[in-house]
Every structure is written in C-alpha cells, then in structure tokens.
C-alpha cells in the first residue's frame, strides 16, 4: 500500500480545510506554518499566490482572500500585484503576467 504525502499546505496549516481551487501549473506549494495562510510560488514568473482561509474569522488580517505578489530572483518581495476575493481574477492576472 502506497501512502500519499500530505500536501504541504495541509501539514503547515492543518485547520485550513480542503483546497477548492485548481492552482495554476508551475506553482509549487511553499506554505510555511509561520505565515498566516498557505502560499504557492512560481520560480519561472517569480509570482507568489497566497490563499487565505475561507472563513474570514480565521484570517489574521481582514481583507480579500487572495493575494498575488511579485518577487525577484533573490526571493525578495518586490510588489503586491493583486488582492481579490475572485479567484478567476487571480487566474487572469497570472496568465497576463506570464504573457508579458
């Protein structure tokens, strides 16, 4: 019997719940327990996608559930590109940024 590895976001944020979104190809789970919510990173485009808890009462800070940020090749934060409660808006932004 083969035991599947638990996704990183589940081990780092066990109370997050099930992922109801399809993370874009190229993004790797970069979640860490000291962060306020799970995250995924794409080293090709240097984008980081944060997905906060569905329940606003579980969020560390008020505001939209999704954030898309730009990093540089040294993995240093550069800019916040988008905050939204609409995951489709995030997906569109990722596609546009990858095309640029």
C-alpha positions in Angstrom: 0.0 0.0 0.0 1.4 3.4 -1.0 0.7 6.3 1.3 0.3 9.7 -0.4 2.3 12.6 1.0 0.2 15.2 2.7 0.2 18.5 0.7 2.4 21.0 2.4 -0.4 23.5 3.0 -2.3 20.8 5.0 0.7 20.0 7.2 1.6 23.6 7.8 -1.9 24.9 8.2 -3.9 21.9 9.4 -7.1 23.9 10.0 -7.2 25.4 6.5 -9.6 22.8 5.1 -9.8 21.3 1.6 -8.4 23.2 -1.4 -11.4 24.1 -3.6 -9.2 25.8 -6.3 -7.0 24.4 -9.1 -3.6 26.1 -8.5 -2.1 27.2 -11.9 0.6 25.0 -13.4 4.1 25.9 -12.4 3.2 27.0 -8.9 4.7 24.8 -6.1 3.3 24.7 -2.6 5.5 27.0 -0.5 3.3 27.1 2.6 5.1 27.6 6.0 3.5 27.4 9.4 4.8 30.8 10.5 2.9 32.5 7.6 -0.7 33.5 8.2 -2.0 31.3 5.3 -0.9 28.9 2.6 1.1 30.0 -0.4 2.3 28.8 -3.8 5.4 30.0 -5.7 6.3 30.0 -9.4 10.0 30.4 -10.0 9.6 31.0 -13.7 7.5 34.1 -13.3 8.6 34.9 -9.7 5.0 35.1 -8.5 3.6 34.1 -5.2 0.0 33.3 -4.7 -1.5 33.5 -1.2 -4.8 31.9 -0.4 -6.3 32.9 2.9 -8.9 31.0 5.0 -12.4 30.8 3.5 -13.8 31.8 6.9 -12.9 35.5 7.4 -12.9 34.9 11.2 -9.9 32.6 10.8 -7.9 35.2 8.9 -5.1 37.0 10.6 -6.0 40.3 8.8 -9.2 41.5 7.3 -9.4 41.8 3.5 -9.6 39.8 0.3 -8.9 36.1 0.4 -6.3 36.0 -2.5 -3.1 37.9 -3.0 -0.7 37.8 -5.9 2.8 39.2 -5.3 6.0 39.7 -7.3 9.4 38.6 -6.1 12.9 38.9 -7.5 15.5 36.2 -8.3 16.8 36.5 -4.7 13.3 35.6 -3.4 12.8 39.1 -2.1 9.4 40.7 -2.1 9.0 43.4 -4.9 5.3 44.3 -5.1 1.8 43.3 -4.4 0.1 42.9 -7.8 -3.4 42.0 -6.8 -5.8 41.4 -3.9 -9.2 39.9 -4.6 -12.0 37.7 -3.4 -12.4 36.4 -7.0 -10.1 33.5 -7.9 -10.9 33.9 -11.6 -9.5 37.4 -11.4 -6.3 36.0 -10.0 -6.0 33.4 -12.7 -6.5 36.0 -15.4 -3.7 38.2 -13.8 -1.4 35.2 -13.7 -2.0 34.5 -17.4 -1.4 38.2 -18.4 1.8 38.4 -16.3 3.2 35.3 -17.9 2.5 36.6 -21.3 4.3 39.9 -20.7 
